């Protein structure tokens, strides 16, 4: 069975879709919960870019 990452790398998205057409539908509530949990659990804040000092050119 082809996974999505390999299908994208090989340009075979159509084959991936055909393989997975019969898959049962997912539970969107569970998916949303997982996505929210991953987002909150990262604990990493984005740091601002450092400023550049005056150029010596």
GIVEN-V60734 format. One record per residue. N is the residue number from 1. RES is the residue in one letter. PSI is psi in whole degrees, 0 to 359 (* if undefined). Layout:
# GIVEN-V60734
n=[N,N]
res=[RES,RES]
psi=[PSI,PSI]
This chain:
# GIVEN-V60734
n=[1,2,3,4,5,6,7,8,9,10,11,12,13,14,15,16,17,18,19,20,21,22,23,24,25,26,27,28,29,30,31,32,33,34,35,36,37,38,39,40,41,42,43,44,45,46,47,48,49,50,51,52,53,54,55,56,57]
res=[X,X,X,X,X,X,X,X,X,X,X,X,X,X,X,X,X,X,X,X,X,X,X,X,X,X,X,X,X,X,X,X,X,X,X,X,X,X,X,X,X,X,X,X,X,X,X,X,X,X,X,X,X,X,X,X,X]
psi=[135,136,165,319,313,321,319,317,322,358,32,47,321,319,319,314,316,319,329,7,327,358,145,152,145,170,105,328,318,320,314,319,317,316,314,320,317,321,317,329,353,321,8,127,148,125,144,153,146,148,152,143,178,144,145,13,*]
